[in-house]
Amino acid sequence: MADIVGVRFKRAGRIYYFDPVGIELEANDHVVVKTAHGLEIGQVVIAPKQVLASELTEPLKSVVRKAEPEDIERVQEFADKEREALAEC
């Protein structure tokens, strides 16, 4: 059996699965994970659960850590700047 957690990066985006590596996580927690684009913050939308290892099609990447309040504030600042830049264009 393997532990998995479902993480979403955008409000209505696709759900990606990661290995929680023993970190206590619940739905709506924010986590930092390593992706092809580097470290990103996502929101847990599927609480940790166990699945059969045979159901996994590829090795899971691991959750790096829970996101800290500073991480979440920084993401919000970038989103605000993105909206401002879009309005100016």
Backbone bond lengths (Angstrom), bond angles and torsions (degrees), N, CA, C in turn:
res aa  C-N    CA-C-N  psi(-1)  N-CA   C-N-CA  omega(-1)  CA-C   N-CA-C  phi
1 M - - - 1.445 - - 1.527 109.47 -
2 A 1.318 115.16 141.20 1.459 121.46 178.83 1.523 109.17 -121.88
3 D 1.329 116.13 140.98 1.469 120.81 175.52 1.515 108.60 -84.93
4 I 1.341 116.20 138.04 1.463 120.96 175.52 1.523 109.10 -135.34
5 V 1.314 115.78 158.83 1.452 122.83 174.30 1.529 106.86 -138.65
6 G 1.337 117.17 138.52 1.462 121.51 179.93 1.516 110.39 -94.21
7 V 1.333 117.31 127.87 1.466 123.09 -176.63 1.527 109.04 -124.56
8 R 1.337 114.77 137.56 1.466 121.12 177.46 1.526 107.67 -119.67
9 F 1.331 116.65 137.25 1.462 121.52 -177.75 1.528 112.65 -99.20
10 K 1.322 117.56 -25.28 1.458 122.12 178.73 1.517 108.21 -122.85
11 R 1.324 115.74 158.72 1.468 120.86 -174.71 1.532 112.84 -51.63
12 A 1.289 118.23 -47.16 1.463 120.85 -178.90 1.523 110.37 -119.09
13 G 1.321 116.37 29.32 1.453 120.82 -176.12 1.518 113.60 -83.88
14 R 1.288 114.22 178.09 1.461 122.95 179.19 1.526 110.13 -67.63
15 I 1.316 116.38 151.50 1.462 122.02 177.20 1.524 108.25 -95.72
16 Y 1.326 115.73 129.12 1.458 122.24 177.96 1.519 108.14 -111.36
17 Y 1.320 116.64 147.73 1.455 121.34 -176.63 1.523 110.74 -106.12
18 F 1.334 115.18 136.57 1.460 122.87 -179.10 1.517 109.76 -133.27
19 D 1.323 115.17 160.81 1.456 122.56 175.12 1.527 107.70 -88.37
20 P 1.352 119.09 121.27 1.460 120.06 -178.06 1.534 114.30 -74.02
21 V 1.308 118.55 -5.75 1.471 125.15 178.22 1.531 114.02 41.86
22 G 1.312 116.55 44.54 1.460 120.61 175.20 1.515 115.34 81.12
23 I 1.328 118.86 0.78 1.467 121.37 178.52 1.527 107.44 -78.43
24 E 1.335 116.59 131.27 1.462 121.55 178.34 1.533 109.07 -71.99
25 L 1.317 117.01 111.69 1.464 121.73 -178.27 1.515 110.62 -126.81
26 E 1.316 115.33 150.10 1.457 122.74 175.32 1.523 108.19 -132.11
27 A 1.324 115.98 165.22 1.460 120.15 176.47 1.524 109.19 -58.27
28 N 1.313 116.97 142.87 1.468 126.86 -179.67 1.522 114.11 79.44
29 D 1.332 119.56 -1.52 1.462 121.02 172.29 1.522 108.55 -69.83
30 H 1.310 117.03 149.07 1.466 121.69 173.70 1.523 107.61 -99.83
31 V 1.335 115.89 138.10 1.458 121.05 -177.64 1.521 110.47 -132.32
32 V 1.327 115.17 155.98 1.452 122.02 174.36 1.519 106.71 -103.98
33 V 1.331 116.11 125.76 1.462 121.08 -179.40 1.525 109.13 -131.03
34 K 1.317 116.15 155.41 1.457 120.84 177.30 1.521 108.37 -94.37
35 T 1.345 115.26 125.17 1.457 120.80 179.51 1.525 108.84 -122.37
36 A 1.309 116.19 -176.26 1.461 120.67 177.34 1.526 111.29 -64.49
37 H 1.343 117.17 -20.68 1.467 122.28 179.87 1.522 111.92 -96.74
38 G 1.308 118.35 8.73 1.462 122.30 -177.59 1.520 110.68 102.39
39 L 1.330 116.84 -159.01 1.457 120.97 178.99 1.521 109.78 -75.68
40 E 1.332 116.01 132.30 1.459 121.30 179.11 1.518 108.90 -135.86
41 I 1.327 115.24 156.35 1.452 121.30 176.76 1.519 108.29 -103.72
42 G 1.317 115.64 132.01 1.447 121.51 177.24 1.514 109.90 -133.87
43 Q 1.323 115.30 171.06 1.458 120.98 -179.83 1.524 109.37 -111.69
44 V 1.319 115.80 134.01 1.460 121.06 178.31 1.523 107.71 -71.31
45 V 1.330 116.72 121.02 1.462 121.19 178.50 1.517 111.48 -113.49
46 I 1.317 116.73 -16.77 1.466 121.38 173.93 1.517 106.76 -125.74
47 A 1.329 115.34 114.11 1.461 120.92 -178.18 1.529 109.76 -59.93
48 P 1.323 116.83 156.29 1.467 119.73 -179.03 1.521 112.24 -54.50
49 K 1.309 114.89 135.42 1.458 120.64 176.57 1.512 108.47 -147.98
50 Q 1.317 115.69 165.86 1.459 119.96 -179.69 1.521 109.77 -102.39
51 V 1.324 115.17 139.98 1.460 122.14 175.27 1.524 107.86 -131.62
52 L 1.291 115.99 160.60 1.458 120.08 177.00 1.521 109.62 -68.38
53 A 1.301 115.80 137.33 1.465 120.01 179.55 1.527 111.12 -58.42
54 S 1.318 117.37 -30.01 1.460 120.45 -179.56 1.529 112.32 -69.88
55 E 1.334 118.06 -18.20 1.461 121.47 178.97 1.523 112.38 -79.44
56 L 1.323 117.52 -16.44 1.465 121.43 -179.57 1.520 109.27 -81.93
57 T 1.327 116.15 130.87 1.464 119.98 -177.49 1.522 112.12 -88.42
58 E 1.340 117.17 -23.84 1.454 120.93 -179.81 1.528 108.40 -148.45
59 P 1.326 117.62 161.39 1.472 119.19 178.79 1.533 111.13 -62.40
60 L 1.331 116.37 140.90 1.456 121.16 -179.78 1.519 111.00 -84.37
61 K 1.333 115.90 142.90 1.462 119.90 170.62 1.522 106.77 -80.06
62 S 1.321 116.04 158.72 1.459 120.77 -174.98 1.519 112.27 -97.80
63 V 1.330 115.03 152.62 1.457 121.42 170.04 1.520 105.93 -72.75
64 V 1.326 118.23 131.15 1.460 122.23 -179.60 1.523 109.74 -75.96
65 R 1.356 115.86 -50.19 1.465 120.72 -179.74 1.511 109.18 -172.02
66 K 1.338 115.92 168.36 1.457 120.30 171.45 1.521 107.91 -70.40
67 A 1.305 116.89 144.89 1.461 121.07 178.32 1.523 109.27 -73.86
68 E 1.319 115.86 138.94 1.455 121.53 178.06 1.527 109.08 -91.80
69 P 1.325 117.87 161.94 1.476 119.64 -179.32 1.530 113.18 -54.26
70 E 1.338 117.32 -35.59 1.463 120.27 179.24 1.529 110.90 -64.08
71 D 1.330 116.77 -36.98 1.464 120.80 178.91 1.530 110.42 -63.31
72 I 1.322 115.67 -44.63 1.464 120.91 -177.68 1.525 110.20 -66.76
73 E 1.347 117.57 -40.55 1.463 121.16 177.34 1.527 110.79 -61.45
74 R 1.318 116.31 -41.04 1.464 121.04 -178.94 1.529 110.96 -63.73
75 V 1.320 116.68 -42.22 1.461 120.70 177.90 1.525 109.83 -62.68
76 Q 1.334 117.12 -40.90 1.465 120.74 179.17 1.527 110.98 -64.60
77 E 1.336 117.05 -39.44 1.462 120.36 178.02 1.525 111.05 -61.88
78 F 1.346 116.50 -42.36 1.464 120.02 178.62 1.524 110.98 -64.35
79 A 1.318 117.60 -38.37 1.466 120.92 178.96 1.524 110.14 -65.47
80 D 1.338 116.77 -40.00 1.467 120.19 177.73 1.527 111.08 -63.83
81 K 1.333 117.08 -44.32 1.461 121.21 178.70 1.527 111.00 -63.41
82 E 1.327 116.04 -36.36 1.463 120.21 178.68 1.522 110.03 -63.25
83 R 1.342 117.74 -43.70 1.461 121.65 178.54 1.531 110.61 -62.80
84 E 1.344 117.38 -41.98 1.459 121.53 179.50 1.530 110.90 -63.45
85 A 1.323 116.72 -43.60 1.460 120.28 179.64 1.513 110.94 -64.70
86 L 1.318 117.65 -39.30 1.457 121.30 179.08 1.523 110.35 -65.00
87 A 1.318 117.00 -39.55 1.473 120.66 179.32 1.528 111.14 -65.59
88 E 1.328 117.64 -37.70 1.462 121.25 179.36 1.527 112.16 -69.52
89 C 1.308 116.38 -33.66 1.467 119.72 -179.74 1.507 109.61 -73.12
